[in-house]
Amino acid sequence: MKAMSLAAPGPAESLPLRPIEAPAPHPARGEVVLTVEACGVCRTDLHILEGEVPAQLPIVPGHQAAGLVSAVGEGVQGFEIGDRVGVGWMAWTCGVCRFCRSGRENLCLSAKSTGRDRDGGYAEAMAADARWVYLLPGGFSSSQAAPLLCAGIIGYRSLRVSGIAPGGRLGLFGFGASAHLAIQVARHWGCEVYVFSREAPHRELAKAMGAAWAGDADDDPGVELDAAVTFAPAGEVVVAALSRLGPGGIVAVNAIHMTPIPTFPYEKLYGERSIRSVMNYTRRDAEEFLDLAARIPVRAQTEIFRLEQAGEVLLRVKRGDVRGAAVLVPGAEGPAR
């Protein structure tokens, strides 16, 4: 089968991903194999590509894979050949540590991740632990569903961590793949959403998706925010978000890697303001979000690319040159669209 592999990290500009012919996967006990119809491209893939997030190399990246079950391993229940399913970032947790036993499996110190610790979805097929595979709701094509499987789920968890209440004023700092899905949930909850982005096309998309206001990170929206979520991997954005919070507000930091957070005066934090990081997600997060996404419904703005273009797409992600979410489609013909 065709796949894109990373043998050694390097700058996205050097296009370190290489096409390979890999053996078709077979399911071990407890696993399913899916034929990948679409795989979303995430900024975390870029961090792995450039060595900012360590990975088990060589690795096939990609952790937003959607497709059809093609094989079911021994001991697996609940899946049949032909089911439309999705696989996200979380690939395995131990199930016995204090975090797993207390419903906080997202904090499991032994957790393994798709596209970092085991081969992911930048391929024509992949195997996955059935416990972390999700039946996809009807009404979504694989290319529409793929961005929901990490960008959507982690955006949903970030909203919950921020403590935003229905009808509250929410700030989104950065407006890429995750934020453009999170805004749909927030608007469904009746929130007033203020979007901060340095990219004019992203600000335009935010307004088109119902943002009450959109500007640069340094611009003043003229209101205090009840909560904020930062998506940009830049430490100074956390301080900018904190500066816009009213008393008691929380900044949820949605990032697996980011530049250092600059020092700031205590007065910005005073007033029982808080900064909380967001780490991974639980299966409950995934199930709740996919159910909610079907009911709203959440719709990803996608740009479709061929599997072989993965390296070029990651460079576009680095440059902020993707409107919505980028999705790789194995077997797609013709130019990207």
Rosetta blueprint (number, residue, H / E / L):
1 M L
2 K E
3 A E
4 M E
5 S E
6 L E
7 A L
8 A L
9 P L
10 G L
11 P L
12 A H
13 E H
14 S H
15 L L
16 P L
17 L L
18 R E
19 P E
20 I E
21 E E
22 A L
23 P L
24 A L
25 P L
26 H L
27 P L
28 A L
29 R L
30 G L
31 E E
32 V E
33 V E
34 L E
35 T E
36 V E
37 E E
38 A E
39 C E
40 G E
41 V E
42 C L
43 R H
44 T H
45 D H
46 L H
47 H H
48 I H
49 L H
50 E L
51 G L
52 E L
53 V L
54 P L
55 A L
56 Q L
57 L L
58 P L
59 I E
60 V L
61 P L
62 G L
63 H L
64 Q L
65 A E
66 A E
67 G E
68 L E
69 V E
70 S E
71 A E
72 V E
73 G L
74 E L
75 G L
76 V L
77 Q L
78 G L
79 F L
80 E L
81 I L
82 G L
83 D L
84 R E
85 V E
86 G E
87 V E
88 G L
89 W L
90 M E
91 A E
92 W E
93 T L
94 C L
95 G L
96 V L
97 C L
98 R H
99 F H
100 C H
101 R H
102 S L
103 G L
104 R L
105 E H
106 N H
107 L H
108 C L
109 L L
110 S L
111 A L
112 K E
113 S E
114 T E
115 G L
116 R L
117 D L
118 R E
119 D L
120 G L
121 G L
122 Y L
123 A E
124 E L
125 A E
126 M E
127 A E
128 A E
129 D E
130 A H
131 R H
132 W H
133 V E
134 Y E
135 L E
136 L L
137 P L
138 G L
139 G L
140 F L
141 S L
142 S H
143 S H
144 Q H
145 A H
146 A H
147 P H
148 L H
149 L H
150 C L
151 A H
152 G H
153 I H
154 I H
155 G H
156 Y H
157 R H
158 S H
159 L H
160 R H
161 V H
162 S H
163 G L
164 I L
165 A L
166 P L
167 G L
168 G L
169 R E
170 L E
171 G E
172 L E
173 F E
174 G L
175 F L
176 G L
177 A L
178 S L
179 A H
180 H H
181 L H
182 A H
183 I H
184 Q H
185 V H
186 A H
187 R H
188 H H
189 W L
190 G L
191 C L
192 E E
193 V E
194 Y E
195 V E
196 F E
197 S L
198 R L
199 E L
200 A H
201 P H
202 H H
203 R H
204 E H
205 L H
206 A H
207 K H
208 A H
209 M L
210 G L
211 A L
212 A L
213 W E
214 A E
215 G E
216 D L
217 A L
218 D L
219 D L
220 D L
221 P L
222 G L
223 V L
224 E L
225 L E
226 D E
227 A E
228 A E
229 V E
230 T E
231 F L
232 A L
233 P L
234 A L
235 G H
236 E H
237 V H
238 V H
239 V H
240 A H
241 A H
242 L H
243 S H
244 R L
245 L E
246 G E
247 P E
248 G E
249 G E
250 I E
251 V E
252 A E
253 V E
254 N L
255 A L
256 I L
257 H L
258 M L
259 T L
260 P L
261 I L
262 P L
263 T L
264 F L
265 P L
266 Y H
267 E H
268 K H
269 L L
270 Y L
271 G L
272 E L
273 R L
274 S E
275 I E
276 R E
277 S E
278 V L
279 M L
280 N L
281 Y L
282 T L
283 R H
284 R H
285 D H
286 A H
287 E H
288 E H
289 F H
290 L H
291 D H
292 L H
293 A H
294 A H
295 R H
296 I L
297 P L
298 V L
299 R L
300 A L
301 Q L
302 T E
303 E E
304 I E
305 F E
306 R E
307 L H
308 E H
309 Q H
310 A H
311 G H
312 E H
313 V H
314 L H
315 L H
316 R H
317 V H
318 K H
319 R L
320 G L
321 D L
322 V L
323 R L
324 G L
325 A E
326 A E
327 V E
328 L E
329 V E
330 P L
331 G L
332 A L
333 E L
334 G L
335 P L
336 A L
337 R L
